[in-house]
Amino acid sequence: MRRAALRLCTLSKGLLAPSRGLTQEPQNLENVFHISEACSPIHVNHVRDKLREIVGASTNWRDHVKAMEERKLLHSFLAKSQKGLPPRTMKDSYIEVLLPLGSQPELREKYLTVQNTVRFGRILEDLDSLGVLICYMHNKIHSAKMSPLSIVTALVDKIDMCKKSLSPEQDIKFSGHVSWVGKTSMEVKMHMFQLHDDEFSPVLDATFVMVARDSENKGPAFVNPLTVESPEEEELFRQGELNKGRRVAFSSTSLLKMAPTAEERTTIHEMFLSTLDPKTISFRSRVLPPNAVWMENSKLKSLDICHPQERNIFNRIFGGFLMRKAYELGWATACNFGGSRPFIVAVDDIMFQKPVEVGSLLFLSAQVCFTQGNYIQVRVHSEVSSLQDKEHMTTNVFHFTFMSEKEVPLVFPRTYGESMLYLDGQRHFKSMSAPVTLKMDYVVEP
């Protein structure tokens, strides 16, 4: 069983044809690199403890100012250029983490939904912490007790779900490693597996982009270069380069920068014409087609106070907490819109634009922006304001693709701004693989 688990834990979709979302069948995957049989996973509860140890962060809020002052002394350990840093391999950053829901049932309540399934929002928190720890392993400095780097999540590039059930009564294992490195940024590949018939079966693949900053988290810092040791690792690194190029291209064609394509303009115009009232023959009189909902009526909002309990090791609000809150609101929005229980299919393009300070007011607004068949594309906008300043600032935009148990209504934009949201949602949906048949044993919920 151990050998099979290790074989599965070192897999990567980077060696396969690109696809998004649920996969029809378990992938026939090969080793990216070999890991020693002696490699044993750490407990999920120890991940954040290890991060605090690496950074020198205090577990007490009252000591956080002193801890951050001490980090200023680590500036001398920062490299003046990347050439001065020793290269690392993918093996150097490889980690396995165990979430023993089956063997330690006292953990289940934190991860349990009322439908006796696993909370996906909690999984997002674990992935975020694991991604940071992986990057610290890549940049480990043996001569320093604490790392001079402040490593933070810059982007959740994508999370793709496999067609596997997720039980709260079976152990879960995460694995991951650095797969691509720039000068100050790193791409991290992570995988999640669950014990099934004495073997760990794939559940999801995730790609995060992390950035390194100086010890005070004020400016960029260089990271160790990455050396590849096999054709499989070369392919992973090449895929990282392609991912970077894809992100640049996607950003350059953003609807905030460029007009919609001719095909997209035609789509919006046809939708507009289909909502005109044939009785009045007027552009101002709008009616909904059958089985359709105005986009403005698909919103849900929430407000959270960002307490110290949710802080990360740098005393900002934990990115995983933000993802969990956004996901749960997105799930509720999809549930309310579709009238049945939705299932997460894919998460992508979560950009962390601005850190969230402890004490901030967190405003989340979720909206259905595109639908097709059983699929619901939800966009969650996150913004914050301080208790002293009422000005709202955007921190994140989240994109979630859900599948409903039954066919859902079409969503129609009424304004030009909503039309752009519709097209943006359509673009994110089209980046997913072809639709699949919903399996009722596929249970991943908030």
Helices and strands as residue ranges (DSSP letters): H 2-9, G 13-15, E 42-43, G 44-46, H 47-55, G 61-63, H 64-71, G 72-77, G 82-84, G 91-93, E 95-99, G 105-107, H 108-111, E 118-119, H 120-138, E 150-161, E 172-181, E 185-196, E 199-213, H 231-252, H 262-274, E 292-294, G 295-297, E 299-305, G 308-310, H 319-338, E 343-352, E 361-372, E 375-385, E 393-403, E 410-412, H 416-430, E 444-445
